[in-house]
Amino acid sequence: MQSPEQDAWLSPSRAAKLLPGVSVRTLQKWCKDGYVPGATHLPNNRWLIPREGIIKLLEQGTPNPLDPEGE
């Protein structure tokens, strides 16, 4: 069992499972592009994604890839 602090951060694969229809690679691109609030890029080139960031994406909606303005 993970501690509450460990549960607060997700790997891209765990986070993508919470977002219907979103692949790990898409989620990593969104992290890089700043769409995922609080996502942290580690020196080993991995991402840590806060559970709260995923909740915000679910509430606000995911980025529209067909809209270059991100609206």
Phi, psi and omega in degrees: 000137180272154176286161178303325179293320178293324178293339181288339181243137182238150170283160177303324181293319177292319181294320181297329179294338179273349182249106183303128176076010182251126179276164178300316181296321177296316180298320178296322177295318178298322177299312181299322182276359176086014180280342183257109183301127175082000180298137184241127178267119183274159179301335179275014176072019175258163178248144168244131185240124179289138178306322179298326177296322178291320178299318178296319177299318180295322180287319185271341185097150181279158180301144178269113183293344181270353180252104183296341179274351179074021181256000000 
